[in-house]
Amino acid sequence: MVQDPQKLVGIPGELTSKAVEGIVSSASAIYDYDKQKFQNQINDEKANKILDGSAGNFVTFDSSGNLVDSGKNEESFSKDYNNLTNIPTINDVSVYGNMTGSDLGLIDRVSSDSSGYFAVFTSDGGIISTGVTPESMTTNYNNLTNKPSVNGITIENDITGADLGLVDASDGWGLSQNDYTDRDMQWVHDKIADELRAEALGKYSVTTDSSPTSFVRDMKTEETMTVTVTVKFDGSNVNVNNTPDEWSSPSTGVYTKQSTSSVAAQAWEYTPSSGKYEGISLNKNSSTKSISGIYPAYYGIVPSENTSNIDDMVGQYLNTSGTRTTTAVSSDKSFANTTGQQAWLWILTHGTATARQSGTSILRDYSTVSFTSPNNTDITMSGYKLYISKNPIGAGLPLSNVSVNITL
């Protein structure tokens, strides 16, 4: 504070400038020391004001910078857990005191002596030991409740393929050689297929009809025949896979064809499109059908043995009563001579004829003749054999006890 040495009291005037400077420095140091001491005394006084009777309490500064007692000590801040404002939680539950796992939505651990055992949940959410180890549940096959089976037979102990309804592998017939696929299984496949095909064929029918079956050639030169094939499977009409050429189908399973001579056998293929026999190809043939032109036989008593007027003889004496469109066989035939004159037995046929009395033929050798049809003058009946009796029959007399056989 005192900077001018001349103003210092009691300082000799003859002191050197150097000495004066030293005195001033010394005085300044004393001043600084007293200032610090004075400040310490002030601070001590403030401390005394708050520390008396406040041992162990925390202090705070007031608005004037003075220390004041807070009224709180260390224990009041750190040792009361329940007074915390940030108490921890588990599953949104605050943790207080002695809580259990179920209080916190957790499951208590099982006892340490249950190590290695399976555990199960109880109805209240706890876990208990089952007393069962993994080893006891997996190593004993016979204890299983869901043993596998083949063909309804449970696999256990030592069983064979035969026990299971299977075929055992043997040398040359093992799966490694694909024998079951290439040989055995193919045989089984073919056998089953053959049995199904045979069964299906038994249900498959092809019937053939024709109309008319014949015509008489002294009336027509030819006749048109209609052949009808009906195809059924398991009793119901079915359409075949493809309609053959020249055949028409007026209705389901019915096929027709016309001809003036014959209709050859025809293959009819049908493949079921559903059911047990689906995909099996079935094939059956229809029958050959022919229309036959029948050359009728003419026989009877004629008052002439001259063939020059054969057309008249056939038309007048043989056409009405002597015409036959089927074979004529009789062991005791009688012919009456109603011509009023001597007459002969005539037989005209495309086939053969015999006439005997007491085992002896009464006919001459035949001759081949042609004549005009008595039923259609536009038709010439050619290629006929004419048989005439050897002896005449007297007027009004019968030709009796004749064994006759005439084929057409």
LINPE-V926927 format. One record per backbone hydrogen bond with DSSP energy under -1.0 kcal/mol. NH is the residue of the N-H (numbers start at 0). CO is the residue of the C=O. E is the energy in kcal/mol with one decimal. If there is no record, write none. Layout:
# LINPE-V926927
NH:CO:E
NH:CO:E
This chain:
# LINPE-V926927
6:3:-1.0
14:11:-1.0
19:15:-2.3
20:16:-2.3
21:17:-1.8
22:18:-2.2
23:19:-2.6
24:20:-2.4
25:21:-2.1
26:22:-2.4
27:23:-2.3
28:24:-2.1
29:25:-2.1
30:26:-1.9
31:27:-2.6
32:28:-2.3
33:29:-2.3
34:30:-2.3
35:31:-2.0
36:32:-2.4
37:33:-2.3
38:34:-2.0
39:35:-2.4
40:36:-2.1
41:37:-1.8
42:38:-2.5
43:39:-2.8
44:40:-1.9
45:41:-2.1
46:42:-2.7
47:43:-2.5
48:44:-1.6
50:46:-2.5
51:47:-1.2
53:50:-2.0
56:53:-2.0
57:71:-3.8
59:67:-2.8
61:65:-3.1
64:61:-1.7
67:59:-3.4
69:57:-3.1
77:73:-1.4
78:74:-1.7
82:79:-1.2
83:80:-1.8
89:92:-2.5
92:89:-1.5
94:87:-2.5
103:99:-1.1
104:101:-1.2
105:100:-4.2
113:110:-1.9
114:111:-1.0
116:113:-2.0
117:131:-3.0
119:127:-2.3
121:125:-2.9
124:121:-1.8
127:119:-2.3
129:117:-3.1
138:134:-1.7
142:139:-1.3
143:140:-1.8
149:152:-2.3
152:149:-2.0
154:147:-2.8
163:159:-1.1
164:161:-1.4
165:160:-3.9
172:169:-2.9
176:173:-1.4
177:174:-1.7
178:173:-1.4
181:177:-3.2
182:178:-2.3
183:178:-2.1
184:179:-2.4
186:182:-2.3
187:183:-2.4
188:184:-2.8
189:185:-2.9
190:186:-2.7
191:187:-2.6
192:188:-2.6
193:189:-2.9
194:190:-2.5
195:191:-2.6
196:192:-2.7
197:193:-2.8
198:194:-2.3
199:195:-2.7
200:196:-2.9
201:197:-1.6
202:199:-1.2
204:231:-2.5
206:229:-2.2
208:227:-2.6
210:225:-1.7
214:291:-2.2
216:293:-3.1
218:215:-1.6
219:215:-1.6
224:258:-4.0
225:210:-2.6
226:256:-3.5
227:208:-3.3
228:254:-3.2
229:206:-2.3
230:252:-2.9
231:204:-2.3
232:235:-3.0
233:202:-2.7
235:232:-1.6
237:230:-1.8
240:268:-3.0
246:243:-1.6
247:255:-2.1
253:250:-2.1
254:228:-2.6
255:247:-2.6
256:226:-1.9
258:224:-2.5
262:288:-3.7
267:283:-2.8
269:281:-2.7
277:274:-1.6
278:271:-2.8
279:276:-2.2
281:269:-2.7
283:267:-1.8
285:265:-2.6
288:262:-2.5
290:260:-3.3
291:212:-2.1
293:214:-3.6
296:323:-2.5
297:347:-2.5
299:345:-1.9
301:343:-3.1
303:301:-1.3
309:306:-1.4
312:308:-1.9
313:309:-2.6
314:310:-2.3
315:311:-2.8
316:312:-2.2
317:313:-1.1
318:313:-1.8
323:296:-2.5
327:405:-2.2
329:403:-2.8
332:401:-3.8
334:398:-3.0
342:392:-2.1
343:301:-3.2
345:299:-3.1
346:386:-2.6
347:297:-3.8
348:384:-1.8
353:404:-1.7
355:402:-1.8
356:359:-2.6
359:356:-2.0
361:354:-2.5
363:387:-2.9
366:385:-1.5
368:383:-2.4
370:380:-1.7
372:378:-2.8
378:375:-2.3
380:370:-3.5
381:379:-1.0
383:368:-1.7
384:348:-2.8
385:366:-3.1
386:346:-3.2
388:344:-2.0
389:361:-2.8
392:342:-3.5
396:393:-2.2
398:334:-3.9
401:332:-2.6
402:355:-3.1
403:329:-2.5
404:353:-2.1
405:327:-3.4
406:351:-2.8
